[in-house]
Amino acid sequence: MESGFRNERSPKLIELLELLKGYTGKDKIMFGQQNAGHIGVTITNNDGTESDCRNLCGKHPAVIGVDTLSFLGYEGKMNDLIKIVKNLHKQGCIVTLSSHMPNFTLGGDEFYDFSPNNTDGDCARRIMKGGDLNAKYLRFLDMIADFADKCVDLEGDPIPMIFRPFHEDNGDWFWWGRKYLPDVDYVELFRYTIDYLMYEKGVKNFAVAYSPNGPVESGEEYLERYPGDDYVDIMGLDYYHDRPHSGDGYFKKLQTSLDIIAQCARLHDKVVALTETGYRALETPEGYYEGLAPSGNTNTTWFTDMLNAILSCEGGKMCAYMLIWANFSDTQFWLPYEKDGFRHELADNFTEFADDDHVTMAPVFDFTTVV
């Protein structure tokens, strides 16, 4: 794949980009889940060798997400996360690193407080070059570069990853959202971050994803905050199915959004991905669920319905992967599970989805050694 990036890319990153590009028009999509290798309802080993997905259907997701939250002691610890990434890579999983960055205006000069949803303090402008918090921000980016350098494979080469910063930037729930950061300033922040990691710190094993929140209604809308071809490899979309019910229009809006993004991707020679999605029950008679409800879900064929929707539009056929969110607990989970005599009502549908010839699970690399 011809990359617009000016920096040198590692050979195995180029291989990953070629693999992702190969899914364009393939009638096949890779399945992914956030935190699957170290956080789950049924796992007993939190080192990347087990997952709720593998325990249910016998296979890891093809794509597994981790987050910079682990650098700061949330969702794990950095040294543990390095081991997890190594184990995931050995098992043929693609790793994607998202970044729920803290609000750098909090916690003093040395301390990072997990608060991406705290939108006070004009954080984005103050961390840029010349800002009073620039040095603090660069120390955080140094941790990302150190992580990228220490995640190496069995041959000692840096493990290729998808880096996804400043996601859902068109929303108002993160400090980098449009309400708090105009388009031109967002682009400047995105570019500054990538330039520092790749040119100042020499990171060569990151592909970069741009992923606004969906739905989108036009290419112009999607590209309003696009950082540019020199800064992006993957044109993504975060779009959840909230309060699913028959005829709610979600799948049609998803198809329209993917078609629009695919048109943009063709023009810019980029990969398409559904970078976050999932069934979000929200309010139910039994309670509020950020993810699947333990029972009483209104659509028990959601996974196969989702696959059919994706493969029934041109944009979906260009989509390299879809990633659902994490299984944090038995009341906040996105992938069905089986445990202690309980089998979730969508478990059969997920296993049908995972076994479909149009779905790729791990391993996805030819050079991997399964552990």
Steps between C-alpha positions, in 0.01 A plus 500: 500500500636843409502705819472876510718514809836667463670291769652157458263213575620172645484198264242325719285812516502506121394135508213589736389785274503266201291248696244768592491634145437146377156502660377765258217343302574159648149419634674418826559690822723450804332494840648693790438581865647751741707369794414142407841362596514619859152603617195274491224321687626144451878532475737384774825599324535873433814473287357496148476122470129480585186693408125477550480461123741207496325338795168524317587410142855365514669793326641838599371808319713589199539855633542577869504848647703634791515855635751746638288497815718208606803730501340684791379200700149478357403176323839353593863612519743584222748217562215250508354652185829452315490128585134484394576657161787257446275204576220631279742544213635147548144375459449685175289790628521854366541750785338842496598762758234758582571796724249631752739779589475667840412865534852634544378809685430279804727328748795737514822497304589134545169325559260382229137477604273277288238749388454522121136589564600803709482770235609795717831684492561557126715188501561462126649845447711492816678175404609625159847639431540820697222409744559483873419125504702403194778332697248294695334388176833405344578282803175315432591458133841374609321219683319406180829496309663291773211255485529474121874435533466230767224302323720272291438161342697176529755633251549823693314712244244761609146361492284690250194666653213726407520823703164678540523834681235771548207279395137615483632852453172630358322430830495707817597237762883527475716809549616473137140512370374758254315697768833574672744490207427651156576291193825678411633463856404133513692433178799687641492295823468171312789585267718627782448174690585276205796715397646479849458122527628419153762765430621603843474156666548283193193277536483288183250231598177705526229519238268787586120497507265799482159413643222757549169398653216391273277520318635721222291645221759625250864478408539868576374440853731202551807691380439823694756401765707261289870550585618425145644216299846541652355423843237230451506139379151392603173685456289370786162552657370454855129425483304306763153350472310662785174352631478251211155415373343396173478777245704754695703589190844434648619252239393729216682795657806281553498394134466860384786605726728219382421575136597865554822410679586246231466771235740717698738207548512430127592862428769505769623138468417409860365198687140500632415367848210501745727592788236478775153351498273276701154429636425753775179414684498811725168535685313172546221394740768315702754783514752708306760310296795655317523208260292184480236441764541171694158396361204646320696645208261606224719364218650157563643472146693827514841360401381326185273795419802727532705279270222493240467877514874554457532259210191641327655836418808603304648685796462195720675283244797738523503480879809322635376444854232575756575531870252473787570636847629322810357243742564682826255304716185286490295821491719691251594281208475508121580140406273219629655242727440168674590449865386295801197356322397834351507533122409840366206514261719639218776239546368269227464790260853617567647154442304483173648839409854395597474178295375679189734477203476878459648565845870480581610411852857454627754406388535742210879495457689218325815550707342455842566228756188401693552465874 
